[in-house]
Amino acid sequence: MNSIPDAMNDSKYWAPKINTDDLKKEIPSAYQTNADGSQTKLRVWDSWPVQDINGAAADYHGYHLAVGLVADAAGTEHWYDAKMGLFAQKLTDNTDDIASW
């Protein structure tokens, strides 16, 4: 059995490389409508799918649902400015396209 320092040098134990540009993709439909009818673009992060009892994406009347933290895209990055957003995607939509949410 390898020691921890030896294992750290073995590439089979390394974490995968993450392309941070992929993590910065915007969801085009992420906006809120204000009382005056104007729209504010939202930034979304830390999202979770709504799942059924088996852990699969739930079918809610023909939609997949996800809940995510959202905040004004032009605003502050303070966590306490975040709200919970609810996103829906028709089951018939292309699930690989982030714009379908």
N, C-alpha and C positions, 0 to 999 in steps of 0.2 A: 504494500500500500504506500502510495506517495505521500510525502508530507505536504502540507499546505503550500509552502513556498515552491516546491517542485511542481505542484499542480497549477500554480499561477503562471508558470512558464509554458504549460502545455496548451496549445491552441484549442484543443477539444473542450476545454473548460472556460474559454473566453466568452463573454457576452457578445451578441451579434452587433455589428456596426449599424448605427441608426443614421439615416439620411434626415437631418433636421429640417431640410426644406419640405420634405413630405409631411412633417408634423405641423407645418405652418399653413397648410391649405385652408382656405376660407370656405365656409358654407354659404353659398350665394343667397339662400333663402333665410339666413339668420338676421332678422331685423325685428324691431318692435314698432308698432304704430302708436304714436303719441296722441294725446288728447286733441291736439290741433290738426291731426290728420297727417302730419309729417312722419317720416320714417327714420329710425336710427339704426345704423349698421351695428351688429353685435359680434363680439369675439366669443368663440366657443372653445372650451377645454374641459378636460375631465368628464367625459360622457360615458353613459352606461346604457346598454340596451335593456328594455323591459323584457323579461324572460318568462317562459312558462315553467311549470313545476319540474320539467326535465332539463332545464337550462338552455333550451333553444329559444330563438327570438320568438316572442309571442305574436300570435295573429289576433289583433284587436280589430274586429269588424273590417278585415281586409287591409290592415295596415301594420307595419312594424313601428314600434315606438322607441324612442331613446330620450333619456333625460340628461341634460348637461348643464354645467356651470356657464353662465353667460354674463357679459358686461359690455358696456358701450365701447365699441372698437376704437373710438378716438379718445376715450377717457383714461382714467388712472388704471394702474395695474394692481391696486390694492385688493386683496382677497375679499375684504368686507364690502366691496361695491358689487359683488357678484350676486346673481339671482339664479334660480333654477329655471331652465328653459325646457320645453317639451317639443320634440320633433317627431314628425310622422312621415313615413314612406309607404306608398302603395305597394302591395305585394307584387304587383305586375311591373313595377319600375325596375330599371337596371340597378342592381344593388352595388355595382362597382363605381357608380357615378355619384360623387358626393353632392352634386347639385340636385339630386332627386329627393333630398331630405327637406 
